[in-house]
Amino acid sequence: MNENQVENYSKVNEENYLILENSSDKFIETAPNVRLYVKDYGYGKPVILIHGWPLSNEMWEYQVEELVNSGFRVITYDRRGFGKSSQPWNGYNYDTLTDDLKAIIVQLELSDITLVGFSMGGGEVVRYFSRYGGKNVSKAVLISSITPFRLRTENNPDGTTPEKNEETANAIKKDRIGFLNDFGKSFFGVSLINNPMSSSLLDYFKMLCSFASPHATLECAKAFSTTDFRNEMATVNVPTLIIHGDEDNIVAIEVSSEKSTKMIQNNTFLVYEEAPHGLFYTERERLNKDLIEFLNS
């Protein structure tokens, strides 16, 4: 490495990774002492892919290449507490997580953006509109999204009970990796009679989830299980694609996307028959086709 090359490098995190400033891999500081790991590929209109819980940006492996090859600039990132990003103790509420998203948009100087949120990531998409007016965003996509509200209350009787949420939290505290093992099977619809993926790939996704901070895993579960987005849904004022599997055992379609489609005015709702929560893999070819058609529409 010559002297000029050294000037283009910077030590960007506590592990002293050396990253080229113009590389596709970046660490972006979104708050004091919080650096998010960002991948930035391709050219054209930007598409930001926001990962689900408790995964990381690598979940989008089967979408990134198709989108880049279709002429889009694709940005993925690890939410704080997950993947290679910083793991602070605080900041796992949707306001702060959306502030992180905003910082990425500002620092990369993005405009005419399509925001794509999977599962938990749908909350950041909606909150970006209610909190920042959807600035510089021209389209939105909600995939297997937790919006508008998951918690069972008197005026949301179809939601998940507080007792069930507490049961999940206790299972994570007792044996997080064991929980992830069982969760992954339900996530992708794996059963004795249905094996949509190899055991090796299922183990890989479990490994990605295991990299998350245990504290962030618990706090984010609390955030997506209890945050009420119902009064914010109408702020999503751009063309929106909503996709959900009708055999989703993690986020039931009746509680989530079926309600979201009634709250966002300009939307297209696609129901994937017999698809589980993790349809970004199990239905990847159809999903990629639908995403690209929507982006080009």
PLY file of the C-alpha trace (Angstrom):
ply
format ascii 1.0
element vertex 297
property float x
property float y
property float z
element edge 296
property int vertex1
property int vertex2
end_header
0.00 0.00 0.00
1.54 3.31 -1.07
1.29 6.66 0.70
-1.57 7.93 -1.47
-3.57 4.79 -0.82
-3.07 5.12 2.93
-4.62 8.59 2.79
-7.79 7.05 1.32
-8.18 4.65 4.21
-9.60 5.30 7.64
-9.89 3.20 10.77
-13.59 3.25 11.35
-14.45 1.03 14.26
-13.26 -0.62 17.36
-11.96 -3.66 15.45
-9.79 -1.30 13.38
-11.19 -2.45 10.06
-9.52 -0.60 7.19
-12.16 0.51 4.71
-11.69 2.45 1.47
-13.78 5.58 1.64
-15.12 4.92 -1.86
-15.57 1.20 -1.24
-18.94 -0.55 -1.42
-18.45 -1.41 2.28
-18.66 1.54 4.66
-19.14 2.38 8.30
-21.36 5.42 8.73
-21.51 7.22 12.06
-25.16 7.95 12.78
-24.80 9.09 16.39
-21.90 9.61 18.78
-20.02 6.31 19.06
-22.57 4.51 16.86
-21.34 3.31 13.49
-23.53 1.31 11.16
-22.14 -1.15 8.65
-23.40 -0.23 5.17
-23.08 -1.90 1.76
-23.59 0.28 -1.30
-23.69 -1.38 -4.72
-24.58 -0.35 -8.26
-25.81 2.82 -9.90
-29.18 4.34 -10.70
-32.14 5.08 -8.46
-31.35 4.08 -4.86
-33.13 1.25 -3.10
-32.58 0.88 0.65
-33.24 -2.63 1.98
-33.96 -2.72 5.74
-33.50 -6.10 7.35
-35.75 -7.96 9.76
-35.25 -9.16 13.32
-32.89 -10.62 14.42
-31.05 -10.85 11.10
-28.59 -8.50 9.39
-28.07 -7.04 5.93
-26.92 -10.43 4.63
-30.53 -11.64 4.54
-30.88 -9.69 1.27
-28.29 -11.82 -0.55
-30.86 -13.18 -3.00
-32.21 -9.71 -3.87
-29.10 -7.53 -4.15
-27.63 -9.02 -7.30
-30.95 -9.05 -9.16
-31.64 -5.43 -8.26
-28.14 -4.21 -9.15
-28.24 -6.08 -12.46
-31.58 -4.41 -13.16
-30.00 -0.96 -12.95
-30.54 0.11 -9.37
-28.23 1.39 -6.65
-28.78 -0.94 -3.71
-27.96 0.03 -0.12
-28.20 -2.44 2.75
-27.12 -1.92 6.33
-26.99 -3.57 9.72
-29.34 -1.97 12.23
-27.59 -0.84 15.43
-27.03 -3.85 17.67
-26.98 -6.30 14.75
-24.43 -7.72 12.33
-21.24 -5.69 12.14
-22.72 -2.43 13.42
-22.04 -0.91 16.83
-23.89 -2.47 19.74
-24.76 0.40 22.10
-26.87 -0.28 25.16
-29.56 2.21 24.20
-31.44 3.36 21.14
-33.63 0.43 20.17
-36.86 2.38 19.89
-38.28 3.27 16.49
-37.53 6.98 16.74
-33.81 6.33 17.22
-33.69 3.52 14.66
-35.36 5.82 12.14
-32.90 8.59 13.00
-30.15 6.11 12.05
-31.86 5.54 8.71
-32.16 9.28 8.16
-28.44 9.73 8.88
-27.56 7.16 6.22
-29.78 8.91 3.68
-28.25 12.30 4.45
-24.63 11.16 4.49
-24.98 9.22 1.23
-26.85 12.22 -0.27
-29.68 10.04 -1.55
-32.85 11.16 -3.32
-35.67 9.51 -5.28
-35.34 6.56 -2.89
-37.39 3.41 -2.58
-37.50 2.20 1.03
-37.98 -1.55 1.43
-38.70 -2.81 4.93
-38.95 -6.48 5.84
-40.83 -7.48 9.01
-39.44 -5.24 11.77
-37.99 -3.01 9.04
-41.49 -2.03 7.97
-41.69 0.02 11.15
-38.74 2.17 10.14
-40.32 2.75 6.73
-43.57 4.01 8.25
-41.85 6.01 10.99
-39.64 7.72 8.37
-42.80 9.16 6.82
-44.41 10.23 10.09
-41.15 11.58 11.57
-39.46 13.06 8.49
-42.29 13.47 6.02
-40.81 10.81 3.76
-38.18 13.28 2.58
-36.45 12.13 -0.64
-38.49 8.91 -0.77
-40.58 8.27 -3.88
-41.77 4.67 -3.26
-42.12 2.26 -0.37
-42.31 -1.51 0.02
-43.52 -3.43 3.07
-42.67 -7.15 3.07
-44.03 -9.43 5.81
-44.26 -6.21 7.82
-45.15 -5.91 11.50
-47.19 -2.76 10.84
-49.61 -1.40 11.87
-49.80 -2.85 15.43
-49.02 -6.28 16.83
-50.01 -6.02 20.49
-53.40 -7.27 21.65
-55.37 -4.49 23.31
-59.06 -3.70 23.75
-59.13 -1.93 20.38
-56.78 -4.43 18.73
-58.21 -7.80 19.75
-56.41 -9.79 17.04
-52.93 -8.88 18.26
-50.40 -10.93 20.20
-51.00 -11.08 23.94
-48.53 -9.49 26.37
-48.13 -12.95 27.93
-46.98 -14.40 24.62
-44.45 -11.60 24.20
-43.16 -12.24 27.71
-42.87 -15.94 26.93
-40.73 -15.12 23.89
-38.50 -12.79 25.91
-37.98 -15.45 28.58
-37.08 -18.04 25.95
-34.45 -15.69 24.52
-33.02 -14.99 27.97
-32.89 -18.68 28.88
-31.36 -20.08 25.66
-31.05 -17.54 22.86
-29.44 -19.91 20.37
-31.97 -22.64 21.10
-34.73 -20.08 20.58
-33.20 -19.04 17.26
-33.05 -22.64 16.13
-36.79 -23.16 16.65
-37.66 -19.66 15.45
-35.83 -20.21 12.16
-37.89 -23.27 11.33
-41.15 -21.40 11.84
-39.71 -18.34 10.06
-39.11 -20.29 6.84
-41.98 -22.75 7.17
-39.81 -25.78 7.78
-41.68 -28.87 8.96
-41.58 -32.65 8.66
-43.37 -32.45 5.32
-41.96 -29.16 4.02
-38.25 -28.43 3.59
-37.89 -25.27 1.49
-34.16 -24.97 2.21
-31.12 -27.03 3.12
-30.24 -27.59 6.76
-26.92 -25.86 6.04
-28.68 -22.69 4.88
-31.00 -22.77 7.86
-27.92 -22.99 10.10
-26.37 -20.06 8.22
-29.36 -17.82 8.90
-29.28 -18.91 12.55
-25.63 -17.89 12.67
-26.46 -14.44 11.27
-29.06 -13.99 14.00
-26.61 -15.14 16.67
-24.27 -12.23 15.87
-26.83 -9.76 17.22
-26.37 -8.27 20.66
-28.52 -10.22 23.14
-29.68 -6.93 24.62
-30.56 -5.49 21.19
-32.40 -8.70 20.35
-34.63 -8.29 23.41
-35.12 -4.54 23.09
-36.01 -4.68 19.41
-38.47 -7.51 20.06
-40.13 -5.22 22.57
-40.18 -2.35 20.06
-41.80 -4.20 17.17
-44.21 -6.05 19.48
-45.60 -2.96 21.21
-45.21 0.05 18.91
-48.53 1.31 17.55
-48.19 2.68 14.01
-51.90 2.93 13.28
-52.06 6.73 13.39
-48.93 6.95 11.22
-49.91 4.69 8.33
-51.70 7.43 6.40
-48.49 9.50 6.32
-47.08 7.00 3.80
-48.11 9.11 0.81
-46.14 7.49 -2.02
-46.89 4.43 -4.16
-46.48 1.46 -1.82
-46.14 -2.24 -2.51
-47.33 -4.52 0.30
-46.35 -8.21 0.17
-47.23 -10.91 2.68
-47.47 -14.68 2.80
-50.79 -16.15 3.87
-49.05 -18.89 5.86
-46.87 -16.52 7.85
-46.66 -17.96 11.36
-44.47 -15.15 12.70
-46.51 -12.08 11.69
-50.04 -13.14 10.80
-51.30 -11.46 7.64
-54.69 -10.73 9.23
-53.13 -8.58 11.96
-50.64 -6.82 9.73
-50.72 -6.35 5.97
-54.45 -6.86 5.55
-54.91 -3.89 7.86
-52.04 -1.88 6.37
-53.55 -2.03 2.92
-56.65 -0.27 4.30
-54.57 2.50 5.91
-52.15 3.43 3.11
-54.03 5.14 0.32
-51.90 4.38 -2.75
-50.94 0.73 -2.41
-50.70 -2.55 -4.29
-51.28 -5.62 -2.13
-49.82 -8.97 -3.19
-50.64 -12.07 -1.18
-48.22 -14.95 -1.67
-50.22 -18.13 -1.26
-48.71 -20.78 1.04
-45.69 -18.53 1.71
-44.08 -18.26 5.17
-42.59 -15.22 6.86
-39.15 -15.64 5.30
-40.38 -15.33 1.74
-37.30 -13.32 0.74
-35.72 -16.77 0.36
-38.58 -19.23 -0.14
-40.29 -17.05 -2.77
-37.16 -15.21 -3.94
-37.76 -15.47 -7.69
-41.30 -14.15 -7.45
-40.30 -11.48 -4.95
-37.44 -10.23 -7.13
-39.73 -10.06 -10.16
-42.41 -8.15 -8.25
-39.87 -5.75 -6.73
-38.28 -4.95 -10.07
-41.65 -4.47 -11.77
-42.72 -2.09 -9.01
-39.44 -0.16 -9.11
-39.76 0.27 -12.88
-43.46 1.19 -12.79
0 1
1 2
2 3
3 4
4 5
5 6
6 7
7 8
8 9
9 10
10 11
11 12
12 13
13 14
14 15
15 16
16 17
17 18
18 19
19 20
20 21
21 22
22 23
23 24
24 25
25 26
26 27
27 28
28 29
29 30
30 31
31 32
32 33
33 34
34 35
35 36
36 37
37 38
38 39
39 40
40 41
41 42
42 43
43 44
44 45
45 46
46 47
47 48
48 49
49 50
50 51
51 52
52 53
53 54
54 55
55 56
56 57
57 58
58 59
59 60
60 61
61 62
62 63
63 64
64 65
65 66
66 67
67 68
68 69
69 70
70 71
71 72
72 73
73 74
74 75
75 76
76 77
77 78
78 79
79 80
80 81
81 82
82 83
83 84
84 85
85 86
86 87
87 88
88 89
89 90
90 91
91 92
92 93
93 94
94 95
95 96
96 97
97 98
98 99
99 100
100 101
101 102
102 103
103 104
104 105
105 106
106 107
107 108
108 109
109 110
110 111
111 112
112 113
113 114
114 115
115 116
116 117
117 118
118 119
119 120
120 121
121 122
122 123
123 124
124 125
125 126
126 127
127 128
128 129
129 130
130 131
131 132
132 133
133 134
134 135
135 136
136 137
137 138
138 139
139 140
140 141
141 142
142 143
143 144
144 145
145 146
146 147
147 148
148 149
149 150
150 151
151 152
152 153
153 154
154 155
155 156
156 157
157 158
158 159
159 160
160 161
161 162
162 163
163 164
164 165
165 166
166 167
167 168
168 169
169 170
170 171
171 172
172 173
173 174
174 175
175 176
176 177
177 178
178 179
179 180
180 181
181 182
182 183
183 184
184 185
185 186
186 187
187 188
188 189
189 190
190 191
191 192
192 193
193 194
194 195
195 196
196 197
197 198
198 199
199 200
200 201
201 202
202 203
203 204
204 205
205 206
206 207
207 208
208 209
209 210
210 211
211 212
212 213
213 214
214 215
215 216
216 217
217 218
218 219
219 220
220 221
221 222
222 223
223 224
224 225
225 226
226 227
227 228
228 229
229 230
230 231
231 232
232 233
233 234
234 235
235 236
236 237
237 238
238 239
239 240
240 241
241 242
242 243
243 244
244 245
245 246
246 247
247 248
248 249
249 250
250 251
251 252
252 253
253 254
254 255
255 256
256 257
257 258
258 259
259 260
260 261
261 262
262 263
263 264
264 265
265 266
266 267
267 268
268 269
269 270
270 271
271 272
272 273
273 274
274 275
275 276
276 277
277 278
278 279
279 280
280 281
281 282
282 283
283 284
284 285
285 286
286 287
287 288
288 289
289 290
290 291
291 292
292 293
293 294
294 295
295 296
